[in-house]
Amino acid sequence: MVGAACAYYAAQAGLTVTVIDRGPVAGGTTGTGEGNLLVSDKEPGPELELALLSVQLWHELAASLPSAIEYEAKGGLVVASSDDGLRALRGFAARQGEVGVTAHEVPADGLGELEPHLSPGLPGGIHYPQDAQVQPALAAAHLLKAAASQGRNQPRSRSRPRLRLRLGEEVTGLLTGADGAVRGVRTATGEVRAPYVVNAAGTWGGDLAKLAGVELPVLPRRGFVLVTEPLPRVVRRKVYAADYVADVASGSAALQTSAVVEGTAAGPVLIGSSRERVGFDRSLSTEVLRRLALGATALFPVLAGVRVMRTYTGFRPYLPDHLPAIGPDPRLPGLLHACGHEGAGVGLAPATGLAIARCLTGGEPPVDIAPFAPARFGPEPLGPGPRAA
Ligand SMILES: Cc1cc2nc3c(=O)[nH]c(=O)nc-3n(C[C@H](O)[C@H](O)[C@H](O)COP(=O)(O)OP(=O)(O)OC[C@H]3O[C@@H](n4cnc5c(N)ncnc54)[C@H](O)[C@@H]3O)c2cc1C
């Protein structure tokens, strides 16, 4: 998703881009997550700034991309389980409101109007109309397609494809020149020359950084999703319990689960959310699935009688301060990073892509990217750097 967005905005800015992926489109975390575009779960700060720009950009993209990406500006609803919890949510929303987030408190007797199947007796919640959703794999694919069509309406003499897609090809090294700057990448089948390389390798961004001789401590943070059989719209929005925000912000490696339930345009209800750092372990955890199901049925009792169609797991690209790495790497001229977006990479992709395109073309990034500085975890290059080309 992030690589597709970088390619889209770079092609739009007139650059020629080669996207290299060792797998298929959306074969990484993008194909194993959900597609929420959230401002509601972010506290005021650099990530929220990126999210606010991204929801606006997603809105614009949705107008030009096919409806197949399932963009839905459905809004989010965060519900409290106690009066104290509601007070905390109210304070959080007030601080978000100061930086441009729209949030409306919903009293207990207003919850049913927004979500008729929500469990009765909850004390209230906060409605976030800016939250939206896309289908991530389709969104990535259509963004790449749109990138490929950039420049097609140029006069014939200047018309050339702005995007080349090399799938099933692994990057195995970086090429550098005598001046030490990036000259492209080496892949399993040859070399791709370019003055700039953008590391959009998601959870594997740390491995790619290592190939470039620099440190970026991206770790996998595992999550499971339960997918129900297609239903009529029993859940209208993304609805989640207040403790979700604390789980997202936690640095603990231990298992955390909180109830997150959302209806989709296609019918299935998606149920999350879990977080744990267990490396790239793909084994099914019935304990996690049990907790997810319990949380969801507590919020929406109607789901107790519904069948789960499948479950899947993915690995969020986690950096220790929960912020992505975006921008040029001062340790290796010509290398840029756009990875480590953890559980928000779909939402944050457009603003990231636009920022990268601006960096590549010498423009001003649309938001301050200093907090996302790629060298913040280790300012010095690692041992001997990549081999000169
Ligand atoms: C359960 C779950 C739920 C989630 N829900 C949401 C959500 O609701 N909203 C949201 O915004 N985000 C969500 N996320 C997070 C989101 O999915 C990720 O942040 C996002 O997909 C990351 O995108 P990416 O492009 O950075 O990484 P990826 O999609 O992983 O793409 C990286 C690509 O790099 C390729 N690659 C790696 N190394 C190499 C190499 N050496 N050579 C060539 N190619 C290479 C991989 O094949 C891969 O395709 C969720 C994640 C999970 C696991």
The ligand as an SDF file (V2000), in Angstrom:
LIG
                    3D

 53 58  0  0  0  0  0  0  0  0999 V2000
   -4.5680   -7.5650   11.4630 C   0  0  0  0  0  0  0  0  0  0  0  0
   -4.1690   -6.2370   10.8910 C   0  0  0  0  0  0  0  0  0  0  0  0
   -5.1020   -5.2280   10.7790 C   0  0  0  0  0  0  0  0  0  0  0  0
   -4.7330   -4.0000   10.2410 C   0  0  0  0  0  0  0  0  0  0  0  0
   -5.6830   -3.0260   10.0930 N   0  0  0  0  0  0  0  0  0  0  0  0
   -5.3420   -1.8440    9.5390 C   0  0  0  0  0  0  0  0  0  0  0  0
   -6.3000   -0.8470    9.3390 C   0  0  0  0  0  0  0  0  0  0  0  0
   -7.4690   -1.0340    9.6320 O   0  0  0  0  0  0  0  0  0  0  0  0
   -5.9050    0.3430    8.8070 N   0  0  0  0  0  0  0  0  0  0  0  0
   -4.6000    0.5740    8.4650 C   0  0  0  0  0  0  0  0  0  0  0  0
   -4.2950    1.6720    8.0060 O   0  0  0  0  0  0  0  0  0  0  0  0
   -3.6560   -0.3750    8.6220 N   0  0  0  0  0  0  0  0  0  0  0  0
   -3.9970   -1.5670    9.1520 C   0  0  0  0  0  0  0  0  0  0  0  0
   -3.0550   -2.5210    9.3400 N   0  0  0  0  0  0  0  0  0  0  0  0
   -1.6720   -2.1970    9.0440 C   0  0  0  0  0  0  0  0  0  0  0  0
   -1.4330   -2.1430    7.5620 C   0  0  0  0  0  0  0  0  0  0  0  0
   -1.9190   -3.3270    6.9630 O   0  0  0  0  0  0  0  0  0  0  0  0
    0.0650   -1.9490    7.2910 C   0  0  0  0  0  0  0  0  0  0  0  0
    0.5510   -0.8320    8.0190 O   0  0  0  0  0  0  0  0  0  0  0  0
    0.2980   -1.6980    5.8200 C   0  0  0  0  0  0  0  0  0  0  0  0
   -0.3070   -2.6900    5.0330 O   0  0  0  0  0  0  0  0  0  0  0  0
    1.7810   -1.6480    5.5340 C   0  0  0  0  0  0  0  0  0  0  0  0
    1.9210   -1.4480    4.1500 O   0  0  0  0  0  0  0  0  0  0  0  0
    3.3480   -1.4620    3.5030 P   0  0  0  0  0  0  0  0  0  0  0  0
    3.1610   -1.1670    2.0720 O   0  0  0  0  0  0  0  0  0  0  0  0
    4.2620   -0.6110    4.3020 O   0  0  0  0  0  0  0  0  0  0  0  0
    3.8700   -2.9590    3.7430 O   0  0  0  0  0  0  0  0  0  0  0  0
    3.5160   -4.3130    2.9420 P   0  0  0  0  0  0  0  0  0  0  0  0
    2.1230   -4.3460    2.5040 O   0  0  0  0  0  0  0  0  0  0  0  0
    4.0110   -5.4330    3.7830 O   0  0  0  0  0  0  0  0  0  0  0  0
    4.4050   -4.1760    1.6500 O   0  0  0  0  0  0  0  0  0  0  0  0
    5.8030   -4.3520    1.6990 C   0  0  0  0  0  0  0  0  0  0  0  0
    6.1880   -5.1180    0.4610 C   0  0  0  0  0  0  0  0  0  0  0  0
    7.6090   -5.1990    0.4000 O   0  0  0  0  0  0  0  0  0  0  0  0
    7.9320   -6.4090   -0.2200 C   0  0  0  0  0  0  0  0  0  0  0  0
    9.3310   -6.7230    0.0870 N   0  0  0  0  0  0  0  0  0  0  0  0
    9.8870   -6.8550    1.3050 C   0  0  0  0  0  0  0  0  0  0  0  0
   11.2050   -7.0920    1.1800 N   0  0  0  0  0  0  0  0  0  0  0  0
   11.4780   -7.1000   -0.1380 C   0  0  0  0  0  0  0  0  0  0  0  0
   12.6750   -7.2830   -0.8890 C   0  0  0  0  0  0  0  0  0  0  0  0
   13.8630   -7.5210   -0.3240 N   0  0  0  0  0  0  0  0  0  0  0  0
   12.5800   -7.2300   -2.2470 N   0  0  0  0  0  0  0  0  0  0  0  0
   11.4000   -7.0020   -2.8780 C   0  0  0  0  0  0  0  0  0  0  0  0
   10.2390   -6.8270   -2.1980 N   0  0  0  0  0  0  0  0  0  0  0  0
   10.2930   -6.8730   -0.8430 C   0  0  0  0  0  0  0  0  0  0  0  0
    6.9440   -7.4050    0.3380 C   0  0  0  0  0  0  0  0  0  0  0  0
    6.7850   -8.5140   -0.5370 O   0  0  0  0  0  0  0  0  0  0  0  0
    5.6760   -6.5590    0.4600 C   0  0  0  0  0  0  0  0  0  0  0  0
    4.7870   -6.7380   -0.6160 O   0  0  0  0  0  0  0  0  0  0  0  0
   -3.3950   -3.7730    9.8490 C   0  0  0  0  0  0  0  0  0  0  0  0
   -2.4610   -4.8140    9.9220 C   0  0  0  0  0  0  0  0  0  0  0  0
   -2.8400   -6.0310   10.4520 C   0  0  0  0  0  0  0  0  0  0  0  0
   -1.8210   -7.1310   10.5160 C   0  0  0  0  0  0  0  0  0  0  0  0
  1  2  1  0
  2  3  1  0
  2 52  2  0
  3  4  2  0
  4  5  1  0
  4 50  1  0
  5  6  2  0
  6  7  1  0
  6 13  1  0
  7  8  2  0
  7  9  1  0
  9 10  1  0
 10 11  2  0
 10 12  1  0
 12 13  2  0
 13 14  1  0
 14 15  1  0
 14 50  1  0
 15 16  1  0
 16 17  1  0
 16 18  1  0
 18 19  1  0
 18 20  1  0
 20 21  1  0
 20 22  1  0
 22 23  1  0
 23 24  1  0
 24 25  2  0
 24 26  1  0
 24 27  1  0
 27 28  1  0
 28 29  2  0
 28 30  1  0
 28 31  1  0
 31 32  1  0
 32 33  1  0
 33 34  1  0
 33 48  1  0
 34 35  1  0
 35 36  1  0
 35 46  1  0
 36 37  1  0
 36 45  1  0
 37 38  2  0
 38 39  1  0
 39 40  1  0
 39 45  2  0
 40 41  1  0
 40 42  2  0
 42 43  1  0
 43 44  2  0
 44 45  1  0
 46 47  1  0
 46 48  1  0
 48 49  1  0
 50 51  2  0
 51 52  1  0
 52 53  1  0
M  END
$$$$
